Amino acid sequence: MGYVTAAPHPRSEAAGSARAGRLSLAVALLGGALGAAVALLATRQRWAEGTATVAGGAFPLTAKGSDVTGVPAALAIVGLAALVAVFAVRRAGRFIVAGLLALSGAGIVAAALLGASDGSALDEQAAQASGDTSASVDTLSHTAWPYVAAVGGVLILLAGLLALRYGRLWPAMSGRYERDGAPQPRRKAPAVDPDRPEDLWKALDRGEDPTGA
C-alpha cells in the first residue's frame, strides 16, 4: 500500500522564507560591518619588522599594513559601501552589488595573504635609511595582523555570498514603491461640491482651485 506525501503548506513555506531572510540579513549586516572594521584596523597595525645595517650598526625598521599594501583598506571601504548599497537597489542591481561585495572580501583575503610574506616595504625603508638603493633588510619577521585582515575579508565575503543567495528576500530602503517595483498610486482628491462651503474651504486649504478653472 503506497503512502501519499503531503505537500508543504504555502503559508509554512512563506514563513520559512521570511525567517531565512531575516536571519541572513542580520548575519550579513553584522559580518560585513565587522569585517570592514577588522580589515581597516588590521591595516593600521605593524605587519613586518626587521633591521638594516646603517653606519656599521643595526637599524630597526617596521612597516604597517598600509605600508605593505593599500588594497585591503581600499576594498574594505568598497565592501562597506556595497553593503549599504544592497538595500538601495533591486533585482539585477542587487545581484550585481552583492557580487561586488563578495569580490571585495575575496580581494582583501588575497591581498592580506600576499602581504603576510612581503618584505618590499622594509627594503625601501632600508634603502632610504642607508642611502644605498640596493640595500635590504638583514632580518625580517612578520606579525599576525595580515591574517587578521584576511579574517575581515572572509566576513565580507560571507556577507556577499549571503546577499547573492538571500538578497531577494531582503527589504529595500525606500518605501515609495510596491513589492514589484511599481510606484504607489497617489490618492485621488475628493470631489468638491460647489454648493457646500466647507468643501470649498477644504479645497483651498489643500491648494486646489475649487472652481476647476
C-alpha positions as CSV (number, residue, x, y, z in Angstrom):
1,M,0.0,0.0,0.0
2,G,1.5,3.3,-1.0
3,Y,1.8,6.4,1.1
4,V,0.9,9.9,-0.2
5,T,3.3,12.6,0.9
6,A,1.5,15.8,1.8
7,A,2.8,18.9,0.1
8,P,4.1,21.7,2.3
9,H,1.6,24.4,3.1
10,P,2.2,27.7,1.2
11,R,2.0,29.6,4.5
12,S,4.7,27.5,6.1
13,E,6.9,28.0,3.0
14,A,6.4,31.7,3.2
15,A,7.1,31.8,6.9
16,G,10.3,29.7,6.4
17,S,11.5,32.1,3.6
18,A,10.8,35.1,5.9
19,R,12.8,33.6,8.7
20,A,15.7,32.8,6.4
21,G,15.6,36.3,5.0
22,R,15.7,37.9,8.5
23,L,18.5,35.6,9.7
24,S,20.6,36.0,6.6
25,L,20.1,39.8,6.7
26,A,21.2,40.0,10.3
27,V,24.3,37.8,9.7
28,A,25.3,39.7,6.6
29,L,24.9,43.2,8.2
30,L,26.9,42.1,11.3
31,G,29.5,40.2,9.4
32,G,30.0,42.8,6.7
33,A,30.3,45.7,9.1
34,L,32.6,43.8,11.5
35,G,34.7,42.5,8.6
36,A,35.3,46.0,7.2
37,A,36.2,47.3,10.7
38,V,38.6,44.4,11.3
39,A,40.3,44.9,7.9
40,L,40.7,48.6,8.4
41,L,42.0,48.2,11.9
42,A,44.5,45.5,10.8
43,T,46.0,47.7,8.1
44,R,46.9,50.3,10.7
45,Q,49.0,47.8,12.7
46,R,52.5,46.5,12.3
47,W,52.8,43.8,9.7
48,A,56.6,43.4,9.4
49,E,59.7,44.3,11.2
50,G,63.4,43.8,10.7
51,T,66.9,45.5,10.8
52,A,69.2,47.1,8.4
53,T,72.9,47.9,8.6
54,V,73.4,51.6,8.8
55,A,76.9,53.1,9.5
56,G,78.1,49.7,10.8
57,G,75.2,49.3,13.2
58,A,71.8,47.6,13.3
59,F,68.9,50.0,12.5
60,P,65.4,48.7,13.4
61,L,62.7,49.0,10.8
62,T,58.9,48.5,11.0
63,A,56.1,48.5,8.4
64,K,52.4,48.9,8.9
65,G,49.8,47.1,6.8
66,S,49.2,50.3,4.8
67,D,52.9,50.5,4.0
68,V,52.9,46.9,2.7
69,T,49.7,47.2,0.6
70,G,46.8,49.6,0.3
71,V,44.4,47.1,-1.2
72,P,42.8,45.7,2.0
73,A,41.9,49.1,3.3
74,A,40.5,50.3,-0.1
75,L,38.5,47.1,-0.6
76,A,37.1,47.3,3.0
77,I,35.7,50.8,2.2
78,V,34.3,49.5,-1.1
79,G,32.7,46.5,0.7
80,L,31.2,48.7,3.3
81,A,29.7,50.9,0.6
82,A,28.4,47.9,-1.3
83,L,26.8,46.5,1.9
84,V,24.8,49.7,2.2
85,A,24.0,49.9,-1.5
86,V,22.5,46.4,-1.4
87,F,19.4,47.9,0.2
88,A,19.1,50.8,-2.3
89,V,18.8,48.6,-5.4
90,R,16.5,45.8,-6.5
91,R,16.6,42.7,-8.7
92,A,19.6,42.7,-11.1
93,G,21.1,45.7,-9.4
94,R,21.1,44.0,-6.1
95,F,22.7,40.9,-7.6
96,I,25.5,43.0,-9.1
97,V,26.1,44.9,-5.9
98,A,26.1,41.7,-3.9
99,G,28.7,40.3,-6.3
100,L,30.9,43.4,-5.8
101,L,30.6,42.8,-2.0
102,A,31.7,39.2,-2.3
103,L,34.6,40.2,-4.6
104,S,35.7,42.9,-2.2
105,G,36.0,40.3,0.6
106,A,37.9,37.9,-1.7
107,G,40.3,40.6,-2.7
108,I,41.0,41.5,0.9
109,V,41.9,37.9,1.7
110,A,44.2,37.6,-1.3
111,A,46.0,40.9,-0.7
112,A,46.4,40.2,3.0
113,L,47.8,36.7,2.5
114,L,50.3,38.0,-0.1
115,G,51.3,40.8,2.2
116,A,52.0,38.4,5.0
117,S,55.3,37.5,3.4
118,D,56.1,40.7,1.6
119,G,59.3,42.5,2.6
120,S,59.5,45.1,-0.1
121,A,58.2,47.9,2.2
122,L,61.1,47.2,4.6
123,D,63.6,47.1,1.8
124,E,62.5,50.5,0.7
125,Q,63.0,51.8,4.2
126,A,66.4,50.2,4.4
127,A,67.5,51.9,1.2
128,Q,66.3,55.3,2.5
129,A,68.0,54.8,5.9
130,S,71.3,53.7,4.4
131,G,71.3,55.9,1.3
132,D,72.0,52.8,-0.8
133,T,69.3,51.9,-3.3
134,S,70.4,48.3,-3.3
135,A,70.2,47.9,0.5
136,S,67.8,45.4,2.0
137,V,66.8,44.3,5.5
138,D,69.1,41.9,7.2
139,T,66.5,40.2,9.4
140,L,62.8,40.0,8.6
141,S,59.8,38.8,10.6
142,H,56.0,39.2,10.2
143,T,53.2,39.6,12.7
144,A,49.8,38.0,12.8
145,W,48.0,41.2,11.6
146,P,47.9,40.2,7.9
147,Y,45.9,37.1,8.9
148,V,43.6,39.3,11.0
149,A,42.9,41.4,7.9
150,A,42.2,38.2,6.0
151,V,39.6,37.2,8.6
152,G,37.9,40.5,8.0
153,G,37.9,39.8,4.3
154,V,36.3,36.4,4.9
155,L,33.5,38.1,6.9
156,I,32.9,40.5,4.0
157,L,33.0,37.6,1.5
158,L,30.4,35.7,3.7
159,A,28.1,38.8,3.7
160,G,28.4,39.0,-0.1
161,L,27.5,35.3,-0.6
162,L,24.5,35.7,1.7
163,A,23.4,38.7,-0.3
164,L,23.7,36.7,-3.5
165,R,21.7,33.8,-2.0
166,Y,19.0,35.6,0.1
167,G,19.2,39.2,-1.1
168,R,15.8,38.8,-3.0
169,L,14.2,38.3,0.4
170,W,15.6,41.5,2.0
171,P,13.7,44.8,2.2
172,A,14.7,47.9,0.3
173,M,15.4,51.3,1.8
174,S,12.6,53.2,0.0
175,G,9.0,52.7,0.9
176,R,7.7,54.7,-2.2
177,Y,7.4,51.5,-4.3
178,E,5.4,48.4,-4.2
179,R,7.0,45.0,-3.9
180,D,7.0,44.7,-7.7
181,G,8.9,48.0,-8.1
182,A,5.9,50.0,-9.4
183,P,5.3,53.4,-7.9
184,Q,2.4,53.5,-5.5
185,P,-0.6,55.3,-7.0
186,R,-1.5,58.7,-5.5
187,R,-4.7,59.1,-3.6
188,K,-7.3,60.9,-5.7
189,A,-8.5,64.1,-4.2
190,P,-12.2,64.0,-3.2
191,A,-14.7,65.8,-5.5
192,V,-15.6,69.3,-4.5
193,D,-19.3,70.2,-4.2
194,P,-19.7,73.9,-5.1
195,D,-22.9,74.0,-3.1
196,R,-21.1,73.1,0.2
197,P,-19.0,75.9,1.6
198,E,-17.0,73.5,3.8
199,D,-15.8,71.6,0.7
200,L,-14.7,74.9,-0.9
201,W,-12.6,75.8,2.2
202,K,-11.0,72.3,2.4
203,A,-10.1,72.5,-1.3
204,L,-8.5,75.9,-0.7
205,D,-6.5,74.5,2.3
206,R,-5.2,71.8,0.0
207,G,-4.0,74.4,-2.5
208,E,-6.6,73.4,-5.1
209,D,-8.8,75.5,-7.3
210,P,-12.4,74.7,-6.2
211,T,-13.8,76.3,-9.3
212,G,-12.0,73.8,-11.5
213,A,-10.8,76.6,-13.8
